[in-house]
């Protein structure tokens, strides 16, 4: 499956990303990081957005209905103007904005793929050497070695995959890369054993022919190489055959070459175990140190706060355990504070994280107790439609569960704030979420009035 990525910070450019529909968003981001690495922008922190919805790292492309030829937006953590200025500063001064662990993982993968290119190039050269050596095998005493060495050469040269770090595997070999490396390794080790045996056999035959003439025994050999017959020296010893010498030298040299090719094929087999995202994907999905993230959230640096809100948002979307961990460590208050940040990106990530946390009723009660509801209502008055939509989503979670929470929203003038959001909203999603929350609240108020 192939989908396209566009971004306002790369005007006029469209990037193609190849993935499987069951791949995680983190895997797709790993592919994008490799593209950005070539552009010198691997330090850019970003997320994907599709049909107005931000994509969570732990979920799959299939979960968001991202199909073939779809267009996904690349959204930097910072706003476009700030992202451009940060990229310029990073290129001038070498400042890294991306997570250090992710950058190390990216550099490790790049190193692996560069090595793969080199291994395949060297193996291709070695295969041609084997091909020429196979022709020379026809002149040995064991001329039939020519046939199996030629077959091994043809298999290798026809099935060896073509790879480039930018384009990945290209062309068709009809064989999976890992399977090719495994089969070729077995063939080369078989060839190595055969060459060693034939080399030893050639040397043995040479020794026998040089020092043991036909019909002679070791007892009949004189010190000067003559032969004794009837107690008298009758002549020099039988001479060595040149073809045996050639065979012995050839198979010894062939064994050395095949040994190096077999070692290369084993290295390739190990190298083929790694794919794009092998190192990066776990770094993007794994649980971050919540203590560190909350410390960054409480720091005065805007970049740290933005990164903390982003990571907490990803953590909250991963599992219920992470949601409870965040709340247990005091993350609610930190996110409530970040939702009132002057930086819009930080606000968005914090409100999204709060909306994720508020899907659990127990957290909703704690959120209300900690005074988060009035601040969430205040966000309905912001001019950012995405933030209004996330705030309305969070309110709808609270309003849908029990009467006490609906009463708390009504007491906090929730209907008035929701009406304002509906009147001033520009996105259909904002209208939908706000109207849903108003409908739930209005049902509660009507029931209360009927009971009076």
Secondary structure in CASP SS format (residue, H / E / C, confidence):
PFRMAT SS
TARGET T0000
AUTHOR 0000-0000-0000
METHOD secondary structure of the structure
MODEL  1
X C 1.00
X E 1.00
X E 1.00
X E 1.00
X E 1.00
X E 1.00
X C 1.00
X C 1.00
X C 1.00
X C 1.00
X C 1.00
X C 1.00
X C 1.00
X E 1.00
X E 1.00
X E 1.00
X E 1.00
X E 1.00
X C 1.00
X C 1.00
X C 1.00
X C 1.00
X C 1.00
X E 1.00
X H 1.00
X H 1.00
X H 1.00
X H 1.00
X H 1.00
X H 1.00
X H 1.00
X H 1.00
X H 1.00
X H 1.00
X H 1.00
X H 1.00
X H 1.00
X H 1.00
X C 1.00
X C 1.00
X C 1.00
X C 1.00
X C 1.00
X C 1.00
X C 1.00
X E 1.00
X E 1.00
X E 1.00
X E 1.00
X E 1.00
X C 1.00
X C 1.00
X E 1.00
X E 1.00
X C 1.00
X C 1.00
X C 1.00
X C 1.00
X C 1.00
X E 1.00
X C 1.00
X C 1.00
X C 1.00
X C 1.00
X C 1.00
X C 1.00
X C 1.00
X C 1.00
X C 1.00
X C 1.00
X E 1.00
X E 1.00
X E 1.00
X E 1.00
X E 1.00
X E 1.00
X C 1.00
X C 1.00
X C 1.00
X H 1.00
X H 1.00
X H 1.00
X H 1.00
X H 1.00
X H 1.00
X H 1.00
X H 1.00
X H 1.00
X H 1.00
X H 1.00
X H 1.00
X H 1.00
X H 1.00
X C 1.00
X C 1.00
X C 1.00
X C 1.00
X C 1.00
X C 1.00
X H 1.00
X H 1.00
X H 1.00
X H 1.00
X H 1.00
X H 1.00
X H 1.00
X H 1.00
X H 1.00
X H 1.00
X H 1.00
X H 1.00
X H 1.00
X H 1.00
X H 1.00
X H 1.00
X H 1.00
X H 1.00
X H 1.00
X H 1.00
X H 1.00
X H 1.00
X H 1.00
X H 1.00
X H 1.00
X H 1.00
X H 1.00
X H 1.00
X H 1.00
X H 1.00
X H 1.00
X H 1.00
X H 1.00
X H 1.00
X H 1.00
X H 1.00
X H 1.00
X H 1.00
X H 1.00
X H 1.00
X C 1.00
X C 1.00
X C 1.00
X C 1.00
X C 1.00
X H 1.00
X H 1.00
X H 1.00
X H 1.00
X H 1.00
X H 1.00
X H 1.00
X H 1.00
X H 1.00
X H 1.00
X H 1.00
X H 1.00
X H 1.00
X H 1.00
X H 1.00
X C 1.00
X C 1.00
X E 1.00
X E 1.00
X E 1.00
X C 1.00
X C 1.00
X C 1.00
X E 1.00
X E 1.00
X E 1.00
X C 1.00
X C 1.00
X C 1.00
X C 1.00
X C 1.00
X C 1.00
X H 1.00
X H 1.00
X H 1.00
X H 1.00
X H 1.00
X H 1.00
X H 1.00
X H 1.00
X H 1.00
X H 1.00
X H 1.00
X H 1.00
X H 1.00
X H 1.00
X H 1.00
X H 1.00
X H 1.00
X H 1.00
X H 1.00
X H 1.00
X H 1.00
X H 1.00
X H 1.00
X H 1.00
X H 1.00
X H 1.00
X H 1.00
X H 1.00
X H 1.00
X H 1.00
X H 1.00
X H 1.00
X H 1.00
X H 1.00
X H 1.00
X C 1.00
X C 1.00
X C 1.00
X C 1.00
X C 1.00
X C 1.00
X H 1.00
X H 1.00
X H 1.00
X E 1.00
X C 1.00
X C 1.00
X C 1.00
X C 1.00
X E 1.00
X E 1.00
X E 1.00
X E 1.00
X C 1.00
X C 1.00
X E 1.00
X E 1.00
X E 1.00
X E 1.00
X E 1.00
X C 1.00
X C 1.00
X C 1.00
X C 1.00
X C 1.00
X H 1.00
X H 1.00
X H 1.00
X H 1.00
X H 1.00
X H 1.00
X H 1.00
X H 1.00
X H 1.00
X H 1.00
X H 1.00
X H 1.00
X H 1.00
X H 1.00
X H 1.00
X H 1.00
X H 1.00
X H 1.00
X H 1.00
X H 1.00
X H 1.00
X H 1.00
X H 1.00
X H 1.00
X H 1.00
X H 1.00
X H 1.00
X H 1.00
X H 1.00
X H 1.00
X C 1.00
X C 1.00
X C 1.00
X C 1.00
X C 1.00
X C 1.00
X C 1.00
X C 1.00
X H 1.00
X H 1.00
X H 1.00
X H 1.00
X H 1.00
X H 1.00
X C 1.00
X C 1.00
X C 1.00
X C 1.00
X H 1.00
X H 1.00
X H 1.00
X H 1.00
X H 1.00
X H 1.00
X H 1.00
X H 1.00
X H 1.00
X C 1.00
X C 1.00
X C 1.00
X H 1.00
X H 1.00
X H 1.00
X H 1.00
X H 1.00
X H 1.00
X H 1.00
X H 1.00
X H 1.00
X H 1.00
X H 1.00
X H 1.00
X H 1.00
X H 1.00
X H 1.00
X H 1.00
X H 1.00
X C 1.00
X H 1.00
X H 1.00
X H 1.00
X H 1.00
X H 1.00
X H 1.00
X H 1.00
X H 1.00
X H 1.00
X C 1.00
X C 1.00
X H 1.00
X H 1.00
X H 1.00
X H 1.00
X H 1.00
X H 1.00
X H 1.00
X H 1.00
X C 1.00
X C 1.00
X C 1.00
X C 1.00
X C 1.00
X H 1.00
X H 1.00
X H 1.00
X H 1.00
X H 1.00
X H 1.00
X H 1.00
X H 1.00
X H 1.00
X H 1.00
X H 1.00
X H 1.00
X H 1.00
X H 1.00
X C 1.00
X C 1.00
X C 1.00
X H 1.00
X H 1.00
X H 1.00
X H 1.00
X H 1.00
X H 1.00
X H 1.00
X H 1.00
X H 1.00
X C 1.00
X C 1.00
X H 1.00
X H 1.00
X H 1.00
X H 1.00
X H 1.00
X H 1.00
X H 1.00
X H 1.00
X H 1.00
X H 1.00
X C 1.00
X C 1.00
X C 1.00
X H 1.00
X H 1.00
X H 1.00
X H 1.00
X H 1.00
X H 1.00
X H 1.00
X H 1.00
X H 1.00
X H 1.00
X H 1.00
X H 1.00
X H 1.00
X H 1.00
X H 1.00
X C 1.00
X C 1.00
X C 1.00
X H 1.00
X H 1.00
X H 1.00
X H 1.00
X H 1.00
X H 1.00
X H 1.00
X H 1.00
X H 1.00
X C 1.00
X C 1.00
X H 1.00
X H 1.00
X H 1.00
X H 1.00
X H 1.00
X H 1.00
X H 1.00
X H 1.00
X H 1.00
X H 1.00
X H 1.00
X C 1.00
X C 1.00
X C 1.00
X H 1.00
X H 1.00
X H 1.00
X H 1.00
X H 1.00
X H 1.00
X H 1.00
X H 1.00
X H 1.00
X H 1.00
X H 1.00
X H 1.00
X H 1.00
X H 1.00
X H 1.00
X H 1.00
X H 1.00
X H 1.00
X H 1.00
X H 1.00
X H 1.00
X H 1.00
X H 1.00
X C 1.00
X C 1.00
END
